[in-house]
Amino acid sequence: MKKLLSIAACIAVVLTGCMSAEEQAAANKVITALPTEVEGCTFIADVDNSGPYSTVPMARFNLKHQAAQMGATHLVEKYAYTAHISFKLLGVVLSGRAYKCPAGKGPILDNEKGKLQYDFPMTDPEQDIIDD
């Protein structure tokens, strides 16, 4: 299990190191909202993680990064599910909807109720019968 967690930590470092400080800042400006909070805003596109991430916050940051690249100001998270990172290690994938809200529309801070809460197993229980 320690080996799997070490691999997940290495993946996290590699993935966050692949963008500039400006891109990170832009992603951090995208606000997580509830669907009712983006009424009157312009829907831009659906966004999905390109693959599983070892933590929900990493998957969320990836969605915000994608939304920021499209010019979005807000993100509504829609779905969360698990997928394999490796043969035994599971990660989480998020999908959502990116919106651009004019000044005065939409929340100005992340709405914690808009963030999907998802607990998932780190390893696939069906694969636990196989030795490392």
Steps between C-alpha positions, in 0.01 A plus 500: 500500500788740579636434153166597343476819705856594399407457135190717548709773667750497212219531247364802692837677492545435128151617405508827693849579372384507138337845502619854546430714805261706287302190402484391864379846605234502225374156610483616862276792395229269360222477757313180581126569503162332524290485180256757638786745562599521133156593369548794266856388416614367163563127472835441328558124493501174689839421656634161604822374651720346233568210735479398863672700775618368833296756699174689457674841544740416217211398273315821596805715425530335158136585422555861608814517285305381195216743573746790541659421163154541342445835670260371764445675831292227664482121509207277593618151594267228369645148537773313687605141443800273547734376229824305499828689526687169487407134524408525871498873576176693457459872443211741464365668188278810514290665234322831502368798306697820440322839505597861440312736729484876447595729788239480774377153400601176668668457838829672579632215717499120459178347627602197706158345429587509130810285550426133448587293804631163394672238710656228295722201569868541417523145366265283304366235741464255211873531432606454865518125452798546268844528661726802433 
